[in-house]
C-alpha cells in the first residue's frame, strides 16, 4: 500500500523552529486531518509533503523515495495540492482553470477524451458544471474555492493534500466537499487535510494528527486522538464530545 511519510522533519523559518522532529506515515484509503492552533506547523508540514519546502532535518517520502527526488511530472501525477490561498492571475473561465489539473497527464498532442472526461467529473463533483463557462474573476469566494478544488480533482492524483478546503464554503457545500473527499479515499486515494473545525474533522477523518508548536502531540485513529484530554492539551480548551441521533460524532468547544 502506498505511503506518504514524514520522517523526523524539522524546519526553521525566520529564526523560528516551525517543525520539530515531526514523523507520521499517511496511508491511502484514509482521510487524515492535521489539526492544531494557529502556528502549529500544519500548513508547513503539508508544503513539505508536497515538495514545496525542503526540510532542514529529515525528509518527506513517497513509498520510500524522497519527494524532492521524484521527477516533477511524476510527482504532480502522484500528489495534488490545494493551498490555503491560491491566486488565479488570469481571468480564464472555470473549465479552462480546471483543465490545468490535467497538464501532468498530457502528451505532445494535447488534451484527450480521457482528459475531457476527468474535467467533467471534477466539475460535477464540486457542483461547478453550470459555472464552467464563467470567468474566474466573476466567482464568489466559495465558488472560486470549489473551482480550485475541481482543478486538483481533475488531476486524479494518488494523494490529495488540501489546506483549509472548507474555508469560505456555505454549510451545504462544506458537506458536499467532505463527501467528495471521503469518496476519493473510498476509491483508494490518500487524503490529507488541514482543518480548524473539530466537529467537521470528527465527521470526515479516519485518522488525526494533533500539532502544537511545530510538534506532534498525538496521532493515530481519529477516535483515539480526538479526545477531550488531548484536545485540551493541544488547544487549551474544554470540549463536549458526543454522538448525534444519526450516529455522527460531534465535538463542541465549551470554554477554556
N, C-alpha and C positions, 0 to 999 in steps of 0.2 A: 504494500500500500504506500502511495506517495506521501512523503513527509516534508513539510516546510518547517525548518527548525531555527531557533535562536540558540546559539551555543556560547554562553558566558559573554554576551555582548556588553561592551562598555563604550560610552561615547561622552566626550566633553565638548561643549559648545560655549563659546564666550566665557570660558573660565568656570562654567557650571557643569557638574557631573550629571548629565540628564538621563543617562542609562548606566546602571552599575551592576555588572555581573548577572545579566538577565538571560535565563535559559528557559525554553519551553519547546516542545515538539507538537506542532499543529498537525491534525490529521484530516485527510479528505473524507467526505461524507459527514462532516461535523460542522456546526456553526459555533465559532468561538468568539466570545465577547471580551474585548480589552476594556477594563473598567478602572476608574480611579479619579481622584480630584484633578482639577486643573494643574498642569505642570508635573503630572505623574510620569510622563515619558511615553504615553500611549501612541501618540502620532509619530513620535521619533522612532519608536520601535517598528511601526508599520512601514515607515520610509526605509528602514534598514532591511526589512524583509523584502521590499520591492526593489532593492539595489539602488535606491536614490541617495542613500547616505552610506559611507564606508565607516564601520566602527573603528574606534581606536584599539579595541580589545575584542577578541572572539570573532565570530562570523555568523552570518545568516546563510543557511544552506538549503538546497532543494534536492532531496534524495541523495544527500551526502556530498553534493557539489556546491562550492561557494557560489552564491547567486551572482557575485561580481565576475565570476569566470565563465558564466553561461553566455553564449552568443546572443546579441541583443534581440534579434527577431525571434529566436527560440525562447528567450526569456519572456518576451512580450506575449507570445502564444500561451505560455505556461502561467504567467502571473499578470492579472489585470488589477489596476489600482484606480480607485475613485478617491481623489484627495478631498480634503475638507473644503478648501476654497479653490475651485477650478475655474479659471477665467477662459472665456471664449473671445478671441481677439478679432474675429471677423463675423459680420452679420450674415452667416450662412443659414440655410434652412435646416430644420431639425433632422430630416432624413440624411442630409449630407454630413452633419455632425456625427450622427450615429454610425454612418458608413465608415468613418475614420477608424472605428474599432476593428474593422476588418483588414487594415493595412498590413499587419504582420502575417496574414494568410495569403495575400495576393501575390500572384506571379507576374510575369512580364506582360501578360495580356489583359491585365486589369480585372475588374470585378466579374465574378462568375455567377451563375444561377444560385450556387450554394451561398455566396456572399449576400446576394439579394434576399434569400430566404432567411438568413441569420439576422439581417437588419429588420426584416418584417417581424420576426419573432420577438426581437428586443423591443421594438416599438409597441407591440401588442402587450408584452409583459409589463410595461411601465405605463400603460394607458395613454400612449402618446401617438397612436396611429392617426387620430383625427387632426393632430397638430404637425404632422410630418412635413407639410409644406410651409409652415410658418417660420419666419426669421427668428433666430435665437434671441435677438435683441428685443423682440416683442413678447417674450415669455415672462411670466411671473417668476419669482424666485423659486417657488415649488416646482413649477413646470420645468425650469432650467435644471433643477436638481434631478428630476426624473429623466430628462433628456441625456444628461451626463451619465447617469446610471445605465441608460439604454446603450450608450456608446461602449461601456465596459462589457455589458452583457453580450453585445453583438460579436465581440471578440471570442466568446465562448472559452475563456481561459480555464485551466485546471484549478487555479486558485483565484478567488475574488477577494481583494482587500479593499475595505471601504472605511473611510474616516468620517464619522457622523453622517451616514447616508440618509437619516431621517430628519435632519435639520431643515426647517422651513416647509416641511410637508404637513398638510392637514391630517387629522386623525384617520380618515378613510384611506388616504394614500399611504400613510405610515403602515397600516395593516396590510395593504396591497404589497408594499415593498418587502415587508417582513415575510409574507407568504411566498413571494418570488425568491427571496434569498434562501428560505427553507427548501424550496423546490430545487435550487441549484445544489444544495448539499445532498438532498434526497437522490439526485441523479449521479452522485459520486464526486461532486466538486468540493473543494475546500473553501470555506467562507470564514474570513476573519474581520470582525467589525470593531471599530472604536465607537462606544456608546456612552452617553451620560445618564440616560434614563434607566434606572434599575428595574422598574416594572417591565419595560419593553425588553430589557436584557433577559429577565426571567421568562418572558414569553417565548423568546426565539432561541436562546443559547443552549447548546448541548454541553459546552464547556465554557469556563470563565477564567480569566486571568485578572486578579486584582493587583493594581500597582499603586505605589505611593513613593514619591521622592526618587524615582528612577529605578526602584527595586520591586521585585515581585513579592507581594505579601502572601498570596495564596493562589494556587492554580490547580485545575482539575475539573471533574464533572460539576456542572453548574449547581446542582442541588447540594453538593458538598461545600462549595465555595461561597455561594450567596447565602450566608447565614448571618444572623444578627450580630454575633460577636466579631466576625471577620469584617463585616461592613462597617461596624463601629470603629474597628482598628484602622480601617483604610480611610474612611470619610470623616470620622469623628461625629457621626450622627446615629441616633437610635432609629430603628425601623420596625414596622409591623409586617410580618410575613404570614401569608395565608393562602387559601385556595378559593377561587370563585365557585359559585354553584355549577358553572360549566366545566369545572375541573382544571382551570388555568391558575397557575401560581402567580401571586402578586407580591410586590414589595413596596411598602409605603413609608417614606421618611416621616417621622413624627416629632423630631426635635433633637437638640444636642444633649 
